[in-house]
Protein backbone atom coordinates (compact mmCIF):
# COMPACT_ATOMS: atom_id res chain seq x y z
CA UNK A 1 0.00 0.00 0.00
CA UNK A 2 1.33 3.41 -0.94
CA UNK A 3 1.83 5.56 2.17
CA UNK A 4 0.12 8.48 0.43
CA UNK A 5 -3.08 6.44 0.23
CA UNK A 6 -3.29 5.52 3.90
CA UNK A 7 -6.50 6.37 5.66
CA UNK A 8 -8.10 5.82 9.04
CA UNK A 9 -11.37 4.02 9.79
CA UNK A 10 -13.36 5.72 12.53
CA UNK A 11 -16.10 3.95 14.49
CA UNK A 12 -18.11 6.30 16.70
CA UNK A 13 -19.29 4.30 19.71
CA UNK A 14 -22.36 6.31 20.74
CA UNK A 15 -23.81 6.67 17.24
CA UNK A 16 -22.61 3.38 15.76
CA UNK A 17 -21.49 5.22 12.62
CA UNK A 18 -18.36 4.22 10.72
CA UNK A 19 -16.34 6.52 8.47
CA UNK A 20 -13.17 6.14 6.45
CA UNK A 21 -11.14 9.34 6.18
CA UNK A 22 -9.97 8.62 2.62
CA UNK A 23 -13.01 6.88 1.11
CA UNK A 24 -15.67 9.11 2.72
CA UNK A 25 -13.85 12.42 3.14
CA UNK A 26 -10.90 12.35 0.76
CA UNK A 27 -8.50 12.82 3.67
CA UNK A 28 -5.19 10.93 3.65
CA UNK A 29 -2.89 10.30 6.59
CA UNK A 30 0.15 12.54 6.25
CA UNK A 31 2.41 11.83 9.24
CA UNK A 32 4.35 8.83 10.50
CA UNK A 33 4.68 9.71 14.20
CA UNK A 34 0.97 9.38 15.00
CA UNK A 35 1.35 6.89 17.88
CA UNK A 36 2.78 8.37 21.05
CA UNK A 37 4.64 6.45 23.73
CA UNK A 38 2.60 4.65 26.41
CA UNK A 39 2.67 6.35 29.80
CA UNK A 40 3.41 3.92 32.60
CA UNK A 41 2.13 4.21 36.16
CA UNK A 42 5.29 4.59 38.26
CA UNK A 43 6.01 5.02 41.96
CA UNK A 44 9.46 5.85 43.30
CA UNK A 45 10.23 6.13 47.01
CA UNK A 46 13.08 8.18 48.44
CA UNK A 47 14.61 6.77 51.63
CA UNK A 48 16.82 9.13 53.66
CA UNK A 49 20.43 7.96 53.63
CA UNK A 50 19.90 5.56 50.73
CA UNK A 51 21.52 6.08 47.35
CA UNK A 52 18.96 6.24 44.58
CA UNK A 53 15.22 5.62 44.73
CA UNK A 54 13.21 2.48 45.41
CA UNK A 55 11.12 1.52 42.38
CA UNK A 56 7.74 0.40 43.77
CA UNK A 57 5.86 0.68 40.48
CA UNK A 58 4.80 -2.99 40.41
CA UNK A 59 4.35 -3.58 44.15
CA UNK A 60 0.54 -3.33 44.22
CA UNK A 61 -0.37 -4.94 40.88
CA UNK A 62 2.63 -7.22 40.43
CA UNK A 63 2.92 -6.10 36.81
CA UNK A 64 3.42 -3.09 34.59
CA UNK A 65 0.42 -0.76 34.46
CA UNK A 66 0.05 1.75 31.65
CA UNK A 67 -2.23 4.80 31.94
CA UNK A 68 -2.58 6.36 28.51
CA UNK A 69 -0.84 7.53 25.36
CA UNK A 70 -1.29 10.40 22.91
CA UNK A 71 -2.39 9.82 19.32
CA UNK A 72 -2.24 12.51 16.64
CA UNK A 73 -3.23 11.73 13.04
CA UNK A 74 -2.48 14.52 10.57
CA UNK A 75 -5.10 14.38 7.82
CA UNK A 76 -5.21 16.39 4.62
CA UNK A 77 -6.91 16.58 1.26
CA UNK A 78 -7.76 18.71 -1.77
CA UNK A 79 -11.17 20.42 -2.13
CA UNK A 80 -12.54 23.69 -3.36
CA UNK A 81 -11.31 26.35 -0.96
CA UNK A 82 -14.80 27.56 -0.06
CA UNK A 83 -15.97 24.01 0.70
CA UNK A 84 -13.61 23.47 3.62
CA UNK A 85 -15.69 25.32 6.22
CA UNK A 86 -18.66 23.00 5.68
CA UNK A 87 -16.41 19.93 5.46
CA UNK A 88 -14.70 20.58 8.79
CA UNK A 89 -18.05 21.39 10.42
CA UNK A 90 -19.52 18.11 9.23
CA UNK A 91 -16.46 16.24 10.51
CA UNK A 92 -16.72 17.90 13.92
CA UNK A 93 -20.48 17.32 14.16
CA UNK A 94 -19.92 13.58 13.76
CA UNK A 95 -16.71 13.06 15.72
CA UNK A 96 -15.72 15.97 17.99
CA UNK A 97 -15.52 14.96 21.65
CA UNK A 98 -16.91 11.46 21.07
CA UNK A 99 -15.30 8.17 22.07
CA UNK A 100 -14.10 6.55 18.86
CA UNK A 101 -12.27 3.45 17.70
CA UNK A 102 -9.62 4.20 15.09
CA UNK A 103 -8.21 1.53 12.79
CA UNK A 104 -5.28 2.27 10.49
CA UNK A 105 -5.24 0.93 6.93
CA UNK A 106 -1.80 -0.57 7.55
CA UNK A 107 -2.82 -2.28 10.82
CA UNK A 108 -6.36 -3.52 10.21
CA UNK A 109 -6.30 -6.18 12.92
CA UNK A 110 -6.38 -3.62 15.76
CA UNK A 111 -8.10 -0.41 16.83
CA UNK A 112 -7.12 2.47 19.11
CA UNK A 113 -9.75 3.89 21.45
CA UNK A 114 -10.32 7.23 23.14
CA UNK A 115 -12.13 10.57 23.14
CA UNK A 116 -11.40 12.21 19.82
CA UNK A 117 -10.96 15.86 18.83
CA UNK A 118 -10.29 17.90 15.69
CA UNK A 119 -7.30 20.22 16.18
CA UNK A 120 -5.24 22.75 14.17
CA UNK A 121 -7.49 23.03 11.12
CA UNK A 122 -5.86 25.11 8.39
CA UNK A 123 -6.10 25.54 4.63
CA UNK A 124 -4.01 26.97 1.85
CA UNK A 125 -5.98 27.44 -1.34
CA UNK A 126 -7.49 23.99 -2.07
CA UNK A 127 -5.32 22.14 0.44
CA UNK A 128 -6.90 21.62 3.84
CA UNK A 129 -5.40 19.83 6.81
CA UNK A 130 -6.04 19.19 10.50
CA UNK A 131 -5.05 16.83 13.29
CA UNK A 132 -7.35 14.08 14.53
CA UNK A 133 -6.25 13.98 18.16
CA UNK A 134 -6.80 11.55 21.03
CA UNK A 135 -4.82 13.18 23.85
CA UNK A 136 -5.66 10.48 26.42
CA UNK A 137 -6.03 7.31 24.35
CA UNK A 138 -6.07 3.93 26.04
CA UNK A 139 -2.49 2.64 26.10
CA UNK A 140 -3.16 -0.65 24.30
CA UNK A 141 -4.51 -1.19 20.83
CA UNK A 142 -7.29 -3.78 20.86
CA UNK A 143 -7.86 -6.70 18.54
CA UNK A 144 -10.72 -5.96 16.14
CA UNK A 145 -11.98 -9.50 16.72
CA UNK A 146 -12.81 -10.79 20.19
CA UNK A 147 -12.44 -14.42 21.22
CA UNK A 148 -16.11 -14.90 20.28
CA UNK A 149 -15.50 -13.99 16.62
CA UNK A 150 -13.82 -16.39 14.17
CA UNK A 151 -10.54 -15.05 12.79
CA UNK A 152 -10.33 -14.05 9.16
CA UNK A 153 -7.52 -14.45 6.62
CA UNK A 154 -7.88 -10.74 5.91
CA UNK A 155 -6.80 -8.73 7.94
CA UNK A 156 -4.91 -11.40 9.98
CA UNK A 157 -1.14 -10.82 10.19
CA UNK A 158 0.75 -14.08 10.80
CA UNK A 159 3.81 -12.21 12.12
CA UNK A 160 2.11 -10.04 14.75
CA UNK A 161 -1.46 -11.25 15.39
CA UNK A 162 -2.68 -14.02 17.67
CA UNK A 163 -5.65 -16.32 17.12
CA UNK A 164 -7.87 -16.12 20.21
CA UNK A 165 -11.12 -17.54 18.81
CA UNK A 166 -13.02 -19.77 21.23
CA UNK A 167 -16.31 -21.16 20.06
CA UNK A 168 -19.22 -22.15 22.26
CA UNK A 169 -18.15 -25.08 24.44
CA UNK A 170 -20.55 -27.82 25.48
CA UNK A 171 -19.45 -29.10 28.88
CA UNK A 172 -20.65 -32.51 30.02
CA UNK A 173 -18.98 -33.38 33.30
CA UNK A 174 -15.77 -31.39 32.92
CA UNK A 175 -13.79 -29.54 30.28
CA UNK A 176 -10.30 -28.01 30.46
CA UNK A 177 -9.55 -24.93 28.33
CA UNK A 178 -6.12 -23.33 27.93
CA UNK A 179 -6.04 -19.58 27.25
CA UNK A 180 -2.70 -18.57 25.66
CA UNK A 181 -0.55 -15.80 27.09
CA UNK A 182 -0.57 -12.42 25.43
CA UNK A 183 0.47 -8.80 25.91
CA UNK A 184 -2.46 -7.35 27.87
CA UNK A 185 -4.11 -8.72 31.01
CA UNK A 186 -7.90 -8.67 30.68
CA UNK A 187 -10.94 -9.95 32.58
CA UNK A 188 -12.93 -12.38 30.40
CA UNK A 189 -16.69 -12.79 30.34
CA UNK A 190 -18.21 -16.24 30.81
CA UNK A 191 -21.45 -16.43 28.84
CA UNK A 192 -23.35 -19.47 30.13
CA UNK A 193 -26.52 -21.12 28.84
CA UNK A 194 -28.36 -24.44 28.93
CA UNK A 195 -27.33 -25.41 32.46
CA UNK A 196 -28.73 -28.84 33.30
CA UNK A 197 -26.58 -29.73 36.31
CA UNK A 198 -27.18 -28.59 39.90
CA UNK A 199 -24.08 -26.37 39.73
CA UNK A 200 -21.75 -25.12 37.05
CA UNK A 201 -18.29 -23.87 38.03
CA UNK A 202 -14.93 -22.77 36.69
CA UNK A 203 -11.69 -23.51 38.53
CA UNK A 204 -8.52 -21.44 38.06
CA UNK A 205 -5.26 -22.07 39.93
CA UNK A 206 -7.06 -24.38 42.37
CA UNK A 207 -9.85 -21.88 43.21
CA UNK A 208 -13.44 -22.77 42.21
CA UNK A 209 -15.96 -20.10 41.19
CA UNK A 210 -19.71 -20.62 40.58
CA UNK A 211 -21.18 -19.60 37.23
CA UNK A 212 -24.83 -18.82 36.53
CA UNK A 213 -26.88 -18.51 33.35
CA UNK A 214 -26.07 -15.31 31.46
CA UNK A 215 -22.90 -13.23 31.48
CA UNK A 216 -20.49 -13.74 34.39
CA UNK A 217 -17.50 -11.54 35.28
CA UNK A 218 -15.08 -12.67 37.98
CA UNK A 219 -12.50 -10.00 38.93
CA UNK A 220 -10.11 -12.66 40.26
CA UNK A 221 -9.84 -14.33 36.83
CA UNK A 222 -7.58 -12.58 34.33
CA UNK A 223 -6.21 -13.89 31.04
CA UNK A 224 -3.92 -12.68 28.26
CA UNK A 225 -0.98 -11.77 30.50
CA UNK A 226 2.54 -13.16 30.56
CA UNK A 227 1.42 -16.74 31.28
CA UNK A 228 -1.07 -19.25 29.89
CA UNK A 229 -4.19 -19.75 32.02
CA UNK A 230 -6.06 -23.04 32.36
CA UNK A 231 -9.83 -22.91 32.98
CA UNK A 232 -11.49 -26.09 34.28
CA UNK A 233 -15.27 -26.12 33.82
CA UNK A 234 -17.32 -28.58 35.85
CA UNK A 235 -21.00 -29.40 35.34
CA UNK A 236 -23.32 -29.60 32.36
CA UNK A 237 -23.82 -26.42 30.34
CA UNK A 238 -22.76 -24.42 27.31
CA UNK A 239 -20.18 -21.68 27.90
CA UNK A 240 -18.32 -19.17 25.80
CA UNK A 241 -15.24 -17.33 27.06
CA UNK A 242 -15.24 -13.80 25.64
CA UNK A 243 -12.30 -11.39 25.80
CA UNK A 244 -10.40 -9.04 23.51
CA UNK A 245 -6.61 -9.19 23.29
CA UNK A 246 -4.39 -6.14 23.10
CA UNK A 247 -0.90 -5.00 22.18
CA UNK A 248 1.30 -2.01 22.91
N, C-alpha and C positions, 0 to 999 in steps of 0.2 A: 504494500500500500504506500503510495506517495505521501510523504509527510504533509504536503500542502493540501491534501484532501482529507485529513483527519477531521473528525467531528466528535461531538459529545452527545450521547443520548441522555435525556433528562426525564425522569419519572417523578411527578409531583404527588406526594403521598396523600394529601388531603383531597385533591380533586380526582386522582386516578388518571390524569392526563399524561401522555408521553410525547415528547418532542425530540427531534434530532436537529442539532444546530445547523448542520450543513444541508440536509434534505429539506427541512421545513423553513429555515430562515436564511439559507445561503451564507452561513457564518462558519468559517474554518478556524481550527485551532492554530494559533500562531506562535506559541512559546513551548519550550521544552522543560522548563523548570516549574511545572504546574503543581507538583506534589511536594509539599513541605515536609520537614523532618518530624517524626512523632515526638511528642513531648512526654517524657517519663515522669511519673510521680516519684520524687526522691526525698529522702530525709537524712540529713547529716547532723550528727551530735558532736558538739565540742566539749571535751573533758579537760578541765584545768590541769595543767602539768603534763598533758599527753601530746605528743607530736602528731599532727594531722587530725583528721576528723573520723568519727566512727560512721560508717555507711550502714544505716538501718532501713534502707529503702524497701527491703523485702522481708522485714521482720514480721509484719502483721499478716501479709498475704502469702508469704513463702514463694513469691514469684514476681517477675517484672509486671508493673502496672503502668499502662500508658493512658494519658488524659485526653489528648487531642492532637490535631495537626492542622496546618493552614493549607488550603488549596486555592489556587488562583489560575483560572483558565482565561488566557487572552484570546478573544474571539474577534474576527473581523470579516468584512465582506464589502462588495461593491453594489451600490444602489443609487438611484437618483438622489441627489443631495437633499431635496426637499421632502423625500420620503422617510428620512431617518428618524425624524421626531415621532412619527406614528409607529414606526417599527420598534423603537426602543420603549415606547409606552406600552405597546402590546406585549413585549417581552417581560416588562416589569409587572404588568397586570397579572400575568400567568405564573410568574416565578418569584418575584421579589419577596423576601422574608419568609418563604415557605420551606418546609423540610423536603429536600429532594434527594433522589438517588441518581448519581451521575456515573455513566458507563462510557469509557473511552473506546473508540473504534479499534485501537490497537491492543486492548485488554478486555475483550468482551465477556470473559468469564467472571468478572468481578464488578462491583459497584462501590462508589464512595457515598457517604451519607452525611448530611448536615443541613443547617439552615443557610439558605442561599441568597446572595445579594448581587445586584448589578452595580459595578463601580467604574469610575473613570471613563464614562462615555465621552467620545470625541469623534470628530469627523473632519476630513479634509477633502473638499470637493465630493466625489462619489464614494470615497473610502471612509467607512465608519468602523470604529473599534471600541471595545469595552472589555472589562474584566468580570468574568463570572466568578464570584468569590464565596468561599465557605471558610470564614475565619476560624471557626471552632468545629472542624469536621471530626467525626469519630476517627480514632487513630488507625483502625484496621479497615481494609477494604474487604467487603463481604462477597462470598460466592453468590452468583446470580441464582444458582440452583441450590435448594435446600436438600437435606437427606431424603425428603419425601418425593423429590422430583427426579425421574430418570435422567442420567447424563446424556448429553448429545455430542455427536462427533464435532459439530460446529456449534459453539465456539471452544470446545475443549482443547487445552494445550497440554500435550503429553510431558512437556519438560517442567511445567510449573504447577499445573492443576492436580487436584486429588479427587478421586471418585469416592463420594460419601453416600451414594444412594442406598437406602434401606427400604425395601418394600414392606408391605403389611405382613406381619409374622403371625402364623397360627400356632399357638402354644398349647400343647396337650401333655400335661405333666410338668415338663421343664424344657427350657431352651436357653442355650448359652450364646450370647452375641458379643463379638469383639468389635469395639469402636477404635479405629486407628488413631494414632497420635496426629497432631497437627501443629498449627502456629498460634491459635487463639483458643483460650479456655472459654467454654460456653455451657450454659445450662440447657439440656435438652428437654423437649416436651415428650411425654408418654401419652399417646392417644390410644385409649383402650375401648374396645367394644366386644360384644358377644361373650360376656363372662358367664360361664356355666358352672364354675367351681365355687365353693364357699368363700374362698379368698383368692386373690391374685396379687403376687408380690414380685418385686425386683430386688436382687441382692447385689451389692457392690462392695468389694473389699471386706467381705464378711458381715456387712450390716444389711438387714432386711427392711424393706420399705413397702407398705401396702399401696396398691394401686386401685383406683375405682374407675367406673365407666366414665368416659369423657377425657378431657385433657388434664394431665397431671404434671405439675412442676415440683421438683424436689431440690431445694437449694443446696443440699449436701452432695448432689450428684452433678459432676462437671465432666465434660468430655472435650476432646480436641486439643488438649495441652501437650506437654512434652512426652507423655507416656500413653500407651494403649490402655483402654479401660474395658473390662469384661463385665457385662450385664447378664445376670442369671435370672430368668423369669420362671416363676413357679405357679402352676395353676392351669386353668383352661380358659383361654380367651384369645382375642386377636389384638395385637399391639403394633403400633408404629412409633419408631423413635425419630423425632423431628428436631433437627438443628441445622444451623447454617455455619459453615466454616469461614475462616478469615485469614488474612495474610497482611503483614506489614508492607 
